[in-house]
Amino acid sequence: MPIEIKELQIRAAVGNNAGNSTPQNSSPPDMNQMKQELIKEVTEEVLRMIQLKLER
C-alpha cells in the first residue's frame, strides 16, 4: 500500500475521532457522514496528485 494512502487513512481516522469527542456527540457517529467526509478527503487528495502529475 502506498505511503500516501496509509497516511490519508490515518489522518481521516484521527479527524473522525477528534470530531466525535465532544460531549453532545456522545451517540455513535453517523456512518454515512463519516463515509462522505472520507470520500471527499480521498477525492481531493487524488485530484491533487493528478494535478501534480499534469504540472510535470
N, CA, C and O atoms as CSV, one atom per row, in Angstrom:
chain,resi,resn,atom,element,x,y,z
A,1,MET,N,N,0.855,-1.203,0.000
A,1,MET,CA,C,0.000,0.000,0.000
A,1,MET,C,C,0.886,1.247,0.000
A,1,MET,O,O,1.787,1.366,0.829
A,2,PRO,N,N,0.633,2.177,-0.927
A,2,PRO,CA,C,1.458,3.394,-0.955
A,2,PRO,C,C,1.368,4.167,0.357
A,2,PRO,O,O,0.329,4.170,1.018
A,3,ILE,N,N,2.443,4.808,0.716
A,3,ILE,CA,C,2.522,5.537,1.986
A,3,ILE,C,C,1.458,6.629,2.055
A,3,ILE,O,O,0.852,6.835,3.106
A,4,GLU,N,N,1.223,7.339,0.929
A,4,GLU,CA,C,0.258,8.449,0.944
A,4,GLU,C,C,-1.126,7.964,1.359
A,4,GLU,O,O,-1.807,8.620,2.148
A,5,ILE,N,N,-1.542,6.815,0.828
A,5,ILE,CA,C,-2.881,6.291,1.137
A,5,ILE,C,C,-2.971,5.928,2.615
A,5,ILE,O,O,-3.960,6.235,3.279
A,6,LYS,N,N,-1.927,5.269,3.123
A,6,LYS,CA,C,-1.898,4.897,4.540
A,6,LYS,C,C,-1.995,6.158,5.401
A,6,LYS,O,O,-2.752,6.201,6.371
A,7,GLU,N,N,-1.231,7.170,5.042
A,7,GLU,CA,C,-1.218,8.433,5.783
A,7,GLU,C,C,-2.602,9.083,5.750
A,7,GLU,O,O,-3.068,9.614,6.758
A,8,LEU,N,N,-3.250,9.041,4.598
A,8,LEU,CA,C,-4.582,9.624,4.446
A,8,LEU,C,C,-5.587,8.900,5.335
A,8,LEU,O,O,-6.435,9.536,5.961
A,9,GLN,N,N,-5.493,7.569,5.394
A,9,GLN,CA,C,-6.398,6.792,6.245
A,9,GLN,C,C,-6.191,7.148,7.708
A,9,GLN,O,O,-7.154,7.278,8.463
A,10,ILE,N,N,-4.946,7.304,8.104
A,10,ILE,CA,C,-4.643,7.662,9.498
A,10,ILE,C,C,-5.204,9.046,9.795
A,10,ILE,O,O,-5.839,9.248,10.830
A,11,ARG,N,N,-4.973,10.007,8.889
A,11,ARG,CA,C,-5.485,11.366,9.093
A,11,ARG,C,C,-7.005,11.361,9.182
A,11,ARG,O,O,-7.580,12.057,10.019
A,12,ALA,N,N,-7.662,10.579,8.321
A,12,ALA,CA,C,-9.126,10.519,8.322
A,12,ALA,C,C,-9.626,9.934,9.641
A,12,ALA,O,O,-10.593,10.433,10.215
A,13,ALA,N,N,-8.973,8.881,10.121
A,13,ALA,CA,C,-9.370,8.255,11.386
A,13,ALA,C,C,-9.183,9.228,12.544
A,13,ALA,O,O,-10.054,9.345,13.406
A,14,VAL,N,N,-8.065,9.916,12.565
A,14,VAL,CA,C,-7.785,10.888,13.623
A,14,VAL,C,C,-8.810,12.022,13.562
A,14,VAL,O,O,-9.317,12.458,14.596
A,15,GLY,N,N,-9.112,12.495,12.365
A,15,GLY,CA,C,-10.085,13.568,12.191
A,15,GLY,C,C,-11.464,13.172,12.688
A,15,GLY,O,O,-12.132,13.957,13.361
A,16,ASN,N,N,-11.896,11.952,12.359
A,16,ASN,CA,C,-13.210,11.484,12.808
A,16,ASN,C,C,-13.249,11.350,14.318
A,16,ASN,O,O,-14.241,11.721,14.946
A,17,ASN,N,N,-12.180,10.824,14.913
A,17,ASN,CA,C,-12.146,10.676,16.369
A,17,ASN,C,C,-12.170,12.035,17.046
A,17,ASN,O,O,-12.860,12.218,18.049
A,18,ALA,N,N,-11.431,12.980,16.512
A,18,ALA,CA,C,-11.387,14.324,17.094
A,18,ALA,C,C,-12.767,14.973,17.011
A,18,ALA,O,O,-13.202,15.639,17.951
A,19,GLY,N,N,-13.446,14.779,15.893
A,19,GLY,CA,C,-14.763,15.378,15.709
A,19,GLY,C,C,-15.825,14.770,16.605
A,19,GLY,O,O,-16.816,15.424,16.930
A,20,ASN,N,N,-15.625,13.519,17.008
A,20,ASN,CA,C,-16.655,12.819,17.777
A,20,ASN,C,C,-16.401,12.830,19.271
A,20,ASN,O,O,-17.118,12.164,20.019
A,21,SER,N,N,-15.392,13.573,19.728
A,21,SER,CA,C,-15.053,13.551,21.148
A,21,SER,C,C,-15.815,14.599,21.957
A,21,SER,O,O,-15.644,14.686,23.173
A,22,THR,N,N,-16.658,15.397,21.290
A,22,THR,CA,C,-17.399,16.441,22.003
A,22,THR,C,C,-18.555,15.816,22.786
A,22,THR,O,O,-19.132,14.827,22.334
A,23,PRO,N,N,-18.905,16.371,23.949
A,23,PRO,CA,C,-19.938,15.778,24.809
A,23,PRO,C,C,-21.293,15.597,24.120
A,23,PRO,O,O,-21.931,14.559,24.290
A,24,GLN,N,N,-21.744,16.595,23.342
A,24,GLN,CA,C,-23.050,16.466,22.693
A,24,GLN,C,C,-23.025,15.426,21.577
A,24,GLN,O,O,-24.071,15.071,21.035
A,25,ASN,N,N,-21.842,14.941,21.235
A,25,ASN,CA,C,-21.697,13.943,20.180
A,25,ASN,C,C,-21.433,12.561,20.775
A,25,ASN,O,O,-20.739,11.749,20.163
A,26,SER,N,N,-21.974,12.288,21.952
A,26,SER,CA,C,-21.672,11.034,22.642
A,26,SER,C,C,-22.370,9.830,22.011
A,26,SER,O,O,-22.000,8.689,22.288
A,27,SER,N,N,-23.380,10.072,21.161
A,27,SER,CA,C,-24.033,8.964,20.465
A,27,SER,C,C,-23.095,8.432,19.377
A,27,SER,O,O,-22.163,9.126,18.973
A,28,PRO,N,N,-23.339,7.191,18.897
A,28,PRO,CA,C,-22.447,6.645,17.852
A,28,PRO,C,C,-22.403,7.567,16.636
A,28,PRO,O,O,-23.429,8.131,16.255
A,29,PRO,N,N,-21.231,7.726,16.024
A,29,PRO,CA,C,-21.103,8.637,14.877
A,29,PRO,C,C,-21.951,8.165,13.697
A,29,PRO,O,O,-22.166,6.967,13.511
A,30,ASP,N,N,-22.422,9.110,12.916
A,30,ASP,CA,C,-23.213,8.808,11.725
A,30,ASP,C,C,-22.277,8.246,10.654
A,30,ASP,O,O,-21.425,8.957,10.120
A,31,MET,N,N,-22.451,6.959,10.350
A,31,MET,CA,C,-21.548,6.290,9.413
A,31,MET,C,C,-21.613,6.915,8.017
A,31,MET,O,O,-20.586,7.048,7.351
A,32,ASN,N,N,-22.806,7.297,7.575
A,32,ASN,CA,C,-22.917,7.917,6.250
A,32,ASN,C,C,-22.133,9.215,6.181
A,32,ASN,O,O,-21.458,9.485,5.187
A,33,GLN,N,N,-22.218,10.017,7.231
A,33,GLN,CA,C,-21.486,11.286,7.254
A,33,GLN,C,C,-19.984,11.013,7.249
A,33,GLN,O,O,-19.232,11.683,6.541
A,34,MET,N,N,-19.546,10.030,8.039
A,34,MET,CA,C,-18.119,9.691,8.083
A,34,MET,C,C,-17.649,9.219,6.713
A,34,MET,O,O,-16.567,9.591,6.258
A,35,LYS,N,N,-18.478,8.386,6.050
A,35,LYS,CA,C,-18.116,7.899,4.721
A,35,LYS,C,C,-18.013,9.058,3.737
A,35,LYS,O,O,-17.074,9.119,2.943
A,36,GLN,N,N,-18.979,9.981,3.787
A,36,GLN,CA,C,-18.954,11.133,2.880
A,36,GLN,C,C,-17.702,11.974,3.099
A,36,GLN,O,O,-17.067,12.410,2.139
A,37,GLU,N,N,-17.346,12.203,4.360
A,37,GLU,CA,C,-16.159,13.005,4.663
A,37,GLU,C,C,-14.896,12.312,4.158
A,37,GLU,O,O,-14.004,12.959,3.608
A,38,LEU,N,N,-14.824,10.987,4.347
A,38,LEU,CA,C,-13.658,10.232,3.891
A,38,LEU,C,C,-13.569,10.256,2.366
A,38,LEU,O,O,-12.495,10.466,1.803
A,39,ILE,N,N,-14.713,10.039,1.701
A,39,ILE,CA,C,-14.729,10.064,0.230
A,39,ILE,C,C,-14.278,11.434,-0.271
A,39,ILE,O,O,-13.492,11.529,-1.214
A,40,LYS,N,N,-14.779,12.496,0.365
A,40,LYS,CA,C,-14.416,13.864,-0.031
A,40,LYS,C,C,-12.910,14.071,0.120
A,40,LYS,O,O,-12.256,14.603,-0.777
A,41,GLU,N,N,-12.367,13.646,1.263
A,41,GLU,CA,C,-10.944,13.836,1.529
A,41,GLU,C,C,-10.088,13.045,0.535
A,41,GLU,O,O,-9.107,13.562,0.001
A,42,VAL,N,N,-10.471,11.789,0.293
A,42,VAL,CA,C,-9.718,10.952,-0.647
A,42,VAL,C,C,-9.799,11.547,-2.051
A,42,VAL,O,O,-8.797,11.599,-2.764
A,43,THR,N,N,-10.989,11.995,-2.448
A,43,THR,CA,C,-11.162,12.588,-3.779
A,43,THR,C,C,-10.266,13.807,-3.947
A,43,THR,O,O,-9.602,13.958,-4.973
A,44,GLU,N,N,-10.246,14.680,-2.937
A,44,GLU,CA,C,-9.398,15.874,-3.010
A,44,GLU,C,C,-7.928,15.490,-3.126
A,44,GLU,O,O,-7.180,16.105,-3.885
A,45,GLU,N,N,-7.515,14.472,-2.371
A,45,GLU,CA,C,-6.123,14.021,-2.404
A,45,GLU,C,C,-5.772,13.470,-3.788
A,45,GLU,O,O,-4.706,13.771,-4.326
A,46,VAL,N,N,-6.663,12.669,-4.360
A,46,VAL,CA,C,-6.428,12.096,-5.696
A,46,VAL,C,C,-6.336,13.215,-6.733
A,46,VAL,O,O,-5.453,13.194,-7.590
A,47,LEU,N,N,-7.242,14.189,-6.660
A,47,LEU,CA,C,-7.202,15.309,-7.607
A,47,LEU,C,C,-5.896,16.090,-7.476
A,47,LEU,O,O,-5.336,16.533,-8.478
A,48,ARG,N,N,-5.411,16.260,-6.247
A,48,ARG,CA,C,-4.122,16.943,-6.037
A,48,ARG,C,C,-2.983,16.167,-6.685
A,48,ARG,O,O,-2.107,16.753,-7.322
A,49,MET,N,N,-3.001,14.839,-6.519
A,49,MET,CA,C,-1.932,14.013,-7.103
A,49,MET,C,C,-1.966,14.097,-8.627
A,49,MET,O,O,-0.922,14.193,-9.271
A,50,ILE,N,N,-3.182,14.059,-9.207
A,50,ILE,CA,C,-3.322,14.170,-10.664
A,50,ILE,C,C,-2.800,15.529,-11.124
A,50,ILE,O,O,-2.076,15.614,-12.116
A,51,GLN,N,N,-3.161,16.583,-10.412
A,51,GLN,CA,C,-2.724,17.937,-10.756
A,51,GLN,C,C,-1.190,18.015,-10.760
A,51,GLN,O,O,-0.595,18.592,-11.669
A,52,LEU,N,N,-0.559,17.428,-9.734
A,52,LEU,CA,C,0.908,17.448,-9.661
A,52,LEU,C,C,1.522,16.726,-10.853
A,52,LEU,O,O,2.510,17.193,-11.420
A,53,LYS,N,N,0.940,15.582,-11.240
A,53,LYS,CA,C,1.462,14.836,-12.382
A,53,LYS,C,C,1.304,15.639,-13.671
A,53,LYS,O,O,2.192,15.623,-14.523
A,54,LEU,N,N,0.181,16.340,-13.819
A,54,LEU,CA,C,-0.054,17.139,-15.022
A,54,LEU,C,C,0.909,18.320,-15.110
A,54,LEU,O,O,1.274,18.744,-16.207
A,55,GLU,N,N,1.319,18.850,-13.962
A,55,GLU,CA,C,2.207,20.014,-13.957
A,55,GLU,C,C,3.652,19.658,-14.295
A,55,GLU,O,O,4.449,20.540,-14.615
A,56,ARG,N,N,3.994,18.373,-14.226
A,56,ARG,CA,C,5.381,17.977,-14.513
A,56,ARG,C,C,5.699,18.108,-15.986
A,56,ARG,O,O,6.820,17.817,-16.404
